[in-house]
Amino acid sequence: MEEDFKHMIRIARKDINGNKTIQNALADIKGVGKALSRAIGINMGFDLNQKIGYLSDDEVNKIEEDIRDPKSLDIPDWMLNRRSDYETGETGHLIESDLMMTLREDLNRMKKTRSYKGRRHEVGLPVRGQRTKSTFRKGSSVGVRRRRGRQ
């Protein structure tokens, strides 16, 4: 059994430690969280506490296909990270560099249209309604400056 173990596995252009459990290893992929990795493992019939290094190459390829298209496993839409896409209106799931590139495009679109969220992103202020009286004070000096000479 030890000769079948792989210390590093490549899934979705990411090297994953073979000593991790299936659930934790899949959650290392950007765009796949704990809930989605658990759902994929259960739908494929794996023991979630099994080490991912013991999986065969066919099983790893099947996992990679299912991560790229989780709708094929009848995973609910609320688990996917790209619901009602801006351009197409479709629901899908993005991982790794596709996810980062799409998020960057979304931010640039908001900045270009000068939306409230876009302007807050440009200035570096919080976007989702947090209070700013005492937090988010990085960058500029805060407080009162003392005059030299007086003590």
N, C-alpha and C positions, 0 to 999 in steps of 0.2 A: 504494500500500500504506500510505503514511503517513496518509492520510485515514481509514482504517479503524481506526486505533489509538485506544484509549480510555485516558486517563491514570488514571482512577479507575473501578473496577468494584464494584458492590454485590452481594455474595453473602451470604446468610443474615444480613441486617441488619448487615453489616460492610462498611465501605469498604476496598477493597484497592488497593494501588498497581499500576498497569498495567504498570510496568517490571519487575516480579518474574517469575520463571519460574513455570510452573504449579504445580510441586511446592512451592516456597517460599510462593507466594501462598495456596494452600489450607491450608498449615500455619499461617498467621496466624490462622485462624478458631479460636476457643476450642473445644476438644473434638476437633479434627482435628490429628493429629500428622504427622510426616514419613512414617511407614510407611503410614498410611491415605491421605494425599494422593498418595503414589506409587502405591498400589494403585488408587485411583480413576482417576488419569491413565492408567495402563497399560490398565485394563479399558475405558476409553472410547476408547482408540486415539490419545491425544495424544502429541506429542513433549514430554517433561517439561522440556526446556530452552527451549521456546518461551515467549515473553512472553505473559502472560495478557491483556494489552491488545489483542492481535490476534484474540481469539476473538469469534465472532459472538454476538448476543444469544440465539439459540436454543441454542448450545453452553453459554453461561453458565447459562441456565435449566435445562438438562439436568444440569449439574454440581451446581447447587443442589438439585435433586430427589434426586440420588444421594447427596449429603452427608447429606440428611435421612433417607434410607433406604438405607444401604449394603448391606443384605442383598439388595436387588434386583440387585446386581452379583455376587452369590455371593462376597462377601468373608467370610473365615472369622470365626467368632464370637470368637476370641481377639483380634481387632483392634478389636472394639467396646468402648465404655467403660461399658456398663450391662448386664453379664451377670447373669442370674438376679436380676432386680429383686426387692426386698424385698416389695412389695405383690402384684405380678402373677406373679412367677416367670419372666417372659419375658426374652429377650435383645433389647436394642435399642441405639440409639446416640443420644446427646443432644448438642446443640451450644448454644453461646452462653448466653443467659439461662436456658434450660431446664436446662442442666447445672448452673449455679451455684445455682439454686433447689432442685434435687433434692439437691445436696450439702449445702446448708444444712439441708434437712429431715432428711437422714440424721444430721447432727451433732446436731440438736435431739432426734431420737428417741433417740440414744445417751445424751445428757445426761439426758433425761427418765427413761429406764429405769435410770439410774445404773450403766451398764456400765463396765467398766474403762477402755475407750477414751473413753467419755463423760466420766468423772471427770478423766482426764488432759487432755482438751480444755478442760474448765472451768478448770482450774488453770493451763493454759498450759505444761504439761510435755510432753516427747516421748511419742508414742503408740506407736511401733513398736519398743520394746525397746532404744533406744539407752542407752548408759551416761551417767549424769548426774553423776559425781564431779567432772569438771573442765569440762564443757560445759553449756550451757543455763543460765547463771548471770546472766541479765539481770534487771533490776528491783531486786533487793535488794542491799545493799552486801555485798561479799565481802572477807574479810581481817580483819586486826586493827587496831583503832583505838588510837592512841597517846593517852596521857593528856597533857593540857596541863601545863606546869610541869616535868615531867621531861624531861631531854634526854640 
